[in-house]
Amino acid sequence: MNKQNQDYKKIHEWFLKYCKHKSLDSQTYDLKAKFDSSLNFNENKNLIKEDLKLLTKPQLNLSTAEIKTIKEQDENRRINEEKQLLKELTEKQNKQIQQIKTDLKLINTSRYFSTLENYIKMIAQDYSNGLIIKGSGGVGKSFSVIKVLNELNADYIFMTTFSTPLSLYKFLYEHKTELIVFDDVSGLITEEKSLSILKSALWNATNIRTINYFSTSEKLDIPSQFEFTGKIIICCNTLNEKDSHISSMKSRCLFLELNFSYQDIIQLFYEIAKLPYKKLSLDERIKIVDFVKENTTEATEQLNIRTLIHLFNLWDYSKNNNQDFIKLALNFLTIDDDLKILLEVENMETSSRNQKWVEMTGLSVRTLQRKLRILRKKRQSAKLLDTSGGS
């Protein structure tokens, strides 16, 4: 039995028990059609439970068409709520941007990284053994780590290269009492043996974190086991959280995902523009961010701090070499075509939206639903920032 069949069997067993507990007729629900092999057990279960709410009493006698209508009504209501949320966020963003541009001497990037900065302080001040920071490239992971550790005058080792589990073992032995920052080190969180070493370094029920390395094929010039008393911070762009080893490692330390919305990023750009950069004037830096705001959308790819720095350099180059900044910058700012289509169809009625999406992308409705969840999650982060204070 392959993994997909095993996963389906597991969700099917849960489904039958759930229907029995809720007095539902399991035959009225097409479980196979709803099951998504790309999702884990809990994700599938949560999606199915949402659907099954429509089958609970007193709606047991509804026809399939009536249930479909109710589902579409619920989805359309959610679309309208999302539309209103986006409108409110845009209005608040414009007000906040004007405030940021008015208070040009006040730089407040900490508003966007407050939780991360506190987690880093917890590591440096011995409140936790480790921290994993997940976020796409250029969102400020490494910058925040270095900034906070330097402000605390903390001693740390910054590691950006990695080869084998043995080299990791030796490296941890050589720095067994220190704070180590791994910055997107290739192979570190994808190789099973390396993950086992990291798990031992991060947690032990006895509080004695012993790391072992036993091998008949590789000779050690250091002990085959030692106690690690240092701290570990891992910055990564991606993380396979469905992997049991990754899940186990996450449970042994602090974990934070940096997931900025488009609104967050634009406001952060205005804050960063207040900081000096080469010979660009403050007015030039603000104009560059104005250009970004006017010429990008949620569908713009790789919109992050690195993007802004590249645009600063493009402006500087264009000015010094009599080139057209707008032309160069517009070619640099690329669009995610699928996300662009998603933004075009997201506010349509459910059936029209699904049909249009399939026609324009060739992708499934499941993919549409997954991308919508990701988009809503990012927008929610903007809402949380807005209600968290500290603006």
N, C-alpha and C positions, 0 to 999 in steps of 0.2 A: 504493500500500500504506500503510494507516494505521499509527500508532505501535504499537498493540497487536499487529498482525500481524507487524510488524518485530521486536518483542520476542520473540514466540513463535518466529519463524524462527531468531533467534539462539540461543535456549535449545534448540531442536530440533536445531540443528547440533552444539551442544556435547553434547547427550544422546546422539546417535548415535556420536560419537567416544568418549565415556566408556564406552558399552556395549561397543563394539568392544575398547577397551583392557582392560576387565574381563571380557571373554568372556561378556557377558550377552545374553540375547535381548530386544531392544528391543520386540518385539511383545507381550511379557507385561506391559508397564507402560503404563497409560493416562496419557500425558504431558499431553494436553489437559485432562484432569480435574484434574490436579495444578497446572498452570500458573496463576499468579495475576497478572493484569495490573496489580494495584495495587502489586506488589513489583518491585524492580529486579532486574537480571540475577543478581547475586551472591546476593541473598536467595532467589530462585527456585532457583538452582543448589544452594544449601546444603540447602534443604528436600527437593529431589529426591534428592540424594545420601544423605540420611538414609533415605529410602524404599528406595533401591536397595541399601542394606546388606542388606536382607532377601532380595535376589535373588542375592547373591553365593554362590559355592560354600561349603559343600556343599548349599545350599538351592535349587539351580536347578530341581529336580524337584518342588518344593512346588506344591500347587494354589493357586488364588486364595483359596479359603476358608481354607486353612492359613496363608497369608501374612497374611490379614486377622486371624486369631486371634493370630498372633505379634505383629502391630502393636498389637492391643488389649492384650495382656499387657504389652508394653513401656510402653504409655501408662498402664496401671493401676499398674505398678510406679513410674512417675514420679509419679503422683498420690499414692501412699502416701509416697514420699520427700518430696514437697512438704508433705504433711500433717504429717510428722514434723518437717520443717524449721520450719514455722510454729509448731508446739508448742514446739520448742526456743527459737525467737526470742521467743515470748510469755513463756516462763519467764525467760529472760535479761532481757527488757525489764522485767518486774516487779521483779526483783532490782536492776537498775540504777536504776529509778525510786526505789526505797526509798533507795538510796545517794545519789542526787541530792538527795532531800528531806532526808536527814540532814545532808549537807554544804551547808547553805544558804548559807554564806558563799563557797563555791567555785563560780565561774561558769566553765564550760568549753564555750562554743559553738565554740571553735576545732576541737574534735574533729570537728565536722561539716563544717568548711570548710578543713581543713588543706591539702589539695591546691590548692584555689582560692587560698588566701592565698599559698602559695608561687609559684603562677603569676603572681599580681599583682605580687609582689616581683620576679620575673624581668623583668617589663616595666619596672618602676620603676628597676631597677638595670642596665638595658641588656643583659640576656641574651637578649632577644627583641624583635621589632618590634611584635608584636600578640598579642591574646588574644580569642577568642570564647567567651562564656559563655552556654550555653543552659539554660533551665530555666523551668518555669511561673511565673507571676506570684506574687510574695510568698514565694519560697523563700530570699531573702537575697542575690541577685546584687549589686544596687546597694549594699546595706548593707555587704557585705564589701569591695567595691571602695573605697568611700569610707573605711571604717574603716582598711584597710591603708595606703592612700595617705596618710591623715592621720597615722597612726602613724609613717610614714617621713618626714613633713614634705615630701612630694613636691608639686611644683607640677603642676596638671592643670586641664584645661578640661572641664566637665561639660555635655554637649549633649543636650537632650531634644526639640528641634524640628527639623524637616527638611522641605524642600519639593521642590527639583529637583536633578538632577545638577550643574547649573551652580552652584547655591548651595553644594553640597558642595565642588565644586572651589575656589570662592572661599574657603570656610571653611578648607579645608586649607592653602591658600596663606597666609592670614592667620595661621595657627597652625602653620606648617610645621616648627617646631623643638620643638613642645610635645607633652606627653602628653594625648591626647584620649580622653574616655570618652563613648561614644554609648550612651544608655540607652533601649533599645527604641524607636528612632527610626523612625517609620513610613516605609516606602518605601526605607529605606537598603539593605536586603538583598533587595529584591524587584525593583528597577529595574536592568536590565542595564547601562546606562551608569554608574550609581553603583557597581555591583559592579566594573566595569572600573577605575574610579578607585581604589577601595579596594585592589584587587589590586596595582596599581602602587605604592600607598603602603606596602604590607606587605612586598613582596619584589621583589628583582631579582637575577639571577645575578651581576651585577657589583658588587653592594652599593651601587650608586648608584640610589636609588629615584626615578626621574623620572616625574612625572605630566604627561600631555598633555591638552589640551582644544581640539580643532579643530572649528569650526562655522562654516558660512556664513550661518546664520540668526540666531545670537546674538552680539552684540558683547561683546568682553571689554575690561574696563578694567584688566586685569592681564595678565602674560605668558601666552602660550598653552602654556607648559611650565615646570616648575620642579622642583627637587630637594626631596623631602620627607625630613626627618631625624628627625621626631618618632615617637611611639608611639601605637598605637590599641588601645583596649579596647572591645569591643562586647558589650552585654548584650541578649539577645533571648529572647522567650518561645517562639517557634517558628522552625524553620529547615528549609527544603526541601533536605535533604541529597542528594536524588536529582538536583537541578539541577547541571549540569556547572560552571556559574560559581560556585555555592556551594561545591561540592567543591574547585574550584581555589583559592578563597579560604581554605578551611579548611586546605589543605596548606601555606599560606604563613605560618601562625602557630600559636600554641598554641590548643588547643580543649578545653573541658571541659563536660560535661553534668551539671548538678545534678539528681539523680533520687532523691529521698528516699522511703523506704518509710514506711508508716503508723507503724511502730515508731520510726523515726528522728524523725519529726515530733513524736510525743508526748513523747519524751525531750528534744528540743530545746525544746519548750514549757516543760517544767519548769525548764530552764536559764534561759530568758528570763524566767520568772516571778520569778527572784531579783533581777532588775533593777528599780529603783524605777519606778513609773508613776503620774503624777499624785498623788492622795491615797490611792490604794489601798494597804492594808497588805500585807505579805508574806503573811500568812495568807489574805487575800482573793484574792490572785493565785494562790496554790497551790490554793485551793478551786475557782477558775475552771478551772484545768487539770485538776483531778480531775473536774470536771463534763464537760469535753471527753472525757477518757478513758472515762468511764462511758456517754457518750451518742453516741459516734461509732464508726465502723468503717472498714475500707478503702474502703467504698462512699461515704463522705461526700465531697461535692464541695468543691473549693477549700479544702482544709484546709492552711493555710499561716500564715506569720507575720502577715500582714494580718488573717487570720481571728481570731487570738488578740487582736490589738489591738482589733478591733471588739467582741469579747466583753468585754474590759476596760472599754470605753466603755459597753457595755450594762449591765454590773454597776453602774458609777458612776451612770449615768442612773437605773436602777431604784431604787437606794438613795436617791437625792436626790429622786425623784418618786413614791415609794411604789408602784412597779410590780413586776410579777412577772417577775423575771429569767429564771426557767426557761422560762416561756411564750415570752418574746421570743427567748431564745437557741435554743430548739428550732425555732422558725419560721425562724431565720436559718441553721441548719445543714441544708442540703439534701442529698438523696441522689441518686446516679447510679443510676437504676433498672436499667440493663443490668449495671452492675458488681455491684449487689446480687444479681441473679439469678446472675451468674457465681460469686459466693461461695457461693451456695446449691447450685450443681450441680457445682462443681469437683472434689469428692471422690467423686462417683458413678462407677460403672463406665462405661467409655468410651461404649458404645452408648446407655446410659440417659441419660448426661450430654448427649450430642449431641442426642438426641430431645427431652429436656426443654428444652434451650436454644432449639431451633428453635420449639417449641410456645409457650414463654413470651415470646420476644422477636420472633419472626418473622424473625430474622436467620440468616445462614448459619453452617455449621460452621466455614468459613474465618475468619469474623469472630470466632467463639469462640476458635479457635486463636490468632489474632492478639492478642486481649485477654488470653489466658492468658500469652502470651509477655511482654507488657508488665507484667503483674502479677508474674510470676516475676522479671523484671528488677529491679523495685522491691524485692522481698523480698531478692534477692541483695545489693542495696546495704546492707541492714541487716546481713547476714551479714559483708560486707566491713568495715563499720564496727566490728563487734564483734571481728573478728580483727586489726584494725589497731593496737590498743593506744590509749593516750592517753585512756582513759575517766576 
